[in-house]
Amino acid sequence: MSHLLRGALCLSLALASSQCSGAVIASWDFSTITSGGGGTAGANYGPSPFYATSISSLIQSARIIRGDGVTTTGTGAANGLGGNGFITTNQTDAITFNDFFTVSIVPQSGAIASFSSIAPYNVRRSSTGPTTGIWQFQVGSSSFTDIGSAIPWGTTTTAAGNTQSLIDLSGIAALQNVSDVVNFRVVNWGGTAAGGTWYLNGIGNTIAPDFTISGSVSSLPPPSVTAVPEPSSSLVFLAVAASAGGYRRFRRSFRADLSPS
């Protein structure tokens, strides 16, 4: 569905519903994440789950969850949600060992969401961190599906990170007019050491969205009930008149039958 058609749909739903939201479904600001040792809680690699700092009013919750295979040992960098332990060599093994981050978005009851894009974002990795990843999506309890092809994360290993392009979701029919939970996950592989790190990176330590999922969310009106119209007074009169006329004809016919021949 094109952006123009989606906008028209959103507008038409707005006329019949309680709300049609703007472009941001959920966004995260990583500037609150400080550097330091992570430990089992991952405090300095960012919390897990990490709840969105801004969401549509029709979204119940939006959070990023660190996979069980992602560790938080050593010293984490500031302004980045990440971890380490990405030593698998391919996508299949990375999924098997839970080397991923999942972005989970839950619409409110009665709301539907249509996803248009993952905005341009930034990835930071260390020299021994994962070199490659891929985004996937899941609606409800369905299987995860790849979004596009594998992404080489880039060679920059400093705080500047590697800028990633916008991911267009508008052409994915399964992500339009969704009332169920939607999960996006980024699967990582290709690290050469257990301590190699990877982050969704915040730039410049500013209070601003660092990771954003865009689209529209709307609440549908309650189902309409079609009332059965009551008969008009004229129809009632005609029905009574017809009934009376039939009764008189019956009486005349009955009396004629009783008359002597």
Salt bridges, closest charged atoms under 4 A:
none
